[in-house]
Amino acid sequence: MNRAARTRIPLRKRLLVRLLIASVLIAVCSVAATAWLAVTTTTRALREEQGQALADDMDILAKLSGYAATHPDWTGVRATLRDLSARTGRRIALTTADRTPLADSAPRGTALPPIAAATVDPLRTDTYSEPGAQLSGTDPRVVGPYRLTPQERVKLDAVAGERQRCFSRYGIDTAVTHTPSGRPVVSAADGGTSFGYLSDECGDGRYDRPMPTEEKALTALRTEAAGCLTRAGLDPDMPLLFGAGLPGTSDRYPTLALEFVKAAGGAQDGKSALRSAQTCLEAARHVQLDPYVAPPAELFLGVGDSGAAPRWVMSPANKARIVGAAGLVLAVTVAVTAVVASRLVRPLRALTEAAQQPPDRHARVPVTTRDETGILAEAFNDLAERRERLEAQRKALVSDVAHELRSPLTNIRGWLEVTRDGLVEPDTELLGALHEEALVLQRVIDDLRDLAAADAGTLRLHREPVPADELLAQVAAAHRVAADTAGVRLRTGTDGAPWFDADPVRLRQMLGNLVTNAVRHTPPGGTVALTARADGERVVVEVADTGTGIAAEDLPHVFERFWRAEKSRSRRTGGSGLGLPIVRQLTVVHGGTAEATSTPGAGSVFTLRLPAAQPPGDG
């Protein structure tokens, strides 16, 4: 079965399709659970949103009321309105009573909601949550003519400091805060302002005494309220007690007003007089403060902002059914996932067990599926086969190395032993033979060292531009004597003047191995030709001979280590079997390729393709 056939997997058996099916099932289960969660959380979210919207509405009204309390008109309210709109995400618009626009966070021309959410009037408010606002109907931040001067604030802060230090001597921790008018208030750590008898011990009368600015405002208030008090049967010239009309102290007003009424001599019933006095003072204060606040404005919030609560709530019975269905779906989901996962994991477990086997067993994995896992199993089996072949090659390499080293060492040892025993004289011929065996041993060791360095990537190259014609001439000259001795004609030729980008020493080694191999396998009268030609960014070198050639079944193995076409191990018919592997490794290190073609009985051609270089001076 070829690789293309093995990768054709039926659609229903593909791992991706099976995972998609499992994902769909899990998604269906998730939808059921999500539906229940969505219904319950939506109900809760709607209620929370309603509360948040109400809180935002109150905050918007408080901020705009505070602006109106501290500004005589709405001229600069646009920046405040834009900030509130950006923070709350609401559309905010202010208009006059006849809906003349004052400021709007929406683009110009956007229609207003049909009904105003509230009226912003700091002198007539019953919704603002600041202490005293709902009691007096006036925003406490409206201070108008009662705002203290900086010098007065410094004096009162000094008095408050003395009062605070006095309380501290009695072990009471206090803090100083300021009303909108700038008057300091000494309060206990728990927020209270009443200290019982200590208020007299730590007071000298200066703390509650009106400042000149306040005296002036109170006098104006008394003048404004005189007519109303006269009509109510109260003495308008009676001294007005401090605090009864000061903004920021409205929480003290009823008690002080009652004392004021009692001081009038009981002209009316106490409760009725209290109400009359309060009405007169509030009316006078509104008139007094009116020039200091912005005129009333209509507040519009959003479009269709009804704030209605959701009309549906999930019943307990429905919740029980949803919980039961979700539990059943969850159980089915777990079961399906377990079945699919076990089927997907089973082949992987087999692969794991096979991979954990000892290397010498070369375990195989049964291919039970035709999906991606089956292809992985086949690839694992192919890998095991390649590992088995590599193990066989490793064993053969050890055997070949041992054989190559044993022969010269045996010869050297044998001749040395007979010479030591005096059986042979150590003449020149014997020493020459021993030297020749030592050279053979050295060549094998050098070849193995070069191959090991090339395999490890530690073989160092010294690249430089090398002219092809000179290199071929050098190689031919080095092997001319051997070729003439074998009766082989050695010739060279170049097409043009190509240059190599290579290490000249390693390049001569490669071509020398090829020439040596060609001369060895070429009969007397034959020819070995070295040629070179340029081919784009490569230089093609060919070593062709007219020798016996290589059989087609042997041709793929010519670059394997210790391989010989002759099966005998005789050195008379072949070398060590490392020359061609060295040629291939050195070619690869240079970034080139090596290949061989042959026709039995006609000869062989070994082709090297190496990087080309620009001749010096042409750059």
Salt bridges, closest charged atoms under 4 A:
ASP57 OD1 - ARG90 NH1 2.72
ASP59 OD1 - LYS63 NZ 2.79
ASP59 OD2 - ARG87 NH2 2.51
ASP104 OD2 - ARG91 NH2 2.65
ASP121 OD2 - ARG124 NH1 3.55
ASP139 OD2 - ARG141 NH2 3.01
ASP157 OD1 - HIS178 NE2 2.88
GLU162 OE1 - ARG206 NH2 2.51
ASP204 OD2 - ARG206 NE 2.61
GLU214 OE1 - ARG183 NH2 2.42
GLU282 OE2 - ARG285 NH2 2.86
GLU282 OE1 - HIS286 NE2 3.79
ASP305 OD2 - ARG90 NH2 2.07
ASP371 OD2 - ARG18 NH1 2.51
GLU378 OE1 - ARG6 NE 3.44
ASP382 OD2 - ARG6 NH1 3.34
GLU388 OE1 - ARG364 NH2 2.95
GLU391 OE2 - ARG394 NH2 2.41
ASP400 OD1 - ARG569 NH1 3.76
GLU404 OE2 - ARG564 NH2 2.74
GLU404 OE2 - ARG569 NH2 3.05
GLU404 OE1 - ARG571 NH2 2.43
GLU417 OE2 - ARG413 NE 2.86
ASP421 OD1 - ARG420 NE 3.61
ASP446 OD1 - ARG449 NH2 3.69
ASP450 OD2 - ARG506 NH1 3.54
ASP455 OD2 - ARG561 NH2 2.55
ASP501 OD2 - ARG463 NH1 3.90
ASP535 OD2 - ARG609 NH1 3.28
GLU542 OE2 - ARG533 NH1 3.52
GLU560 OE2 - HIS557 ND1 2.94
GLU566 OE2 - HIS521 NE2 3.81
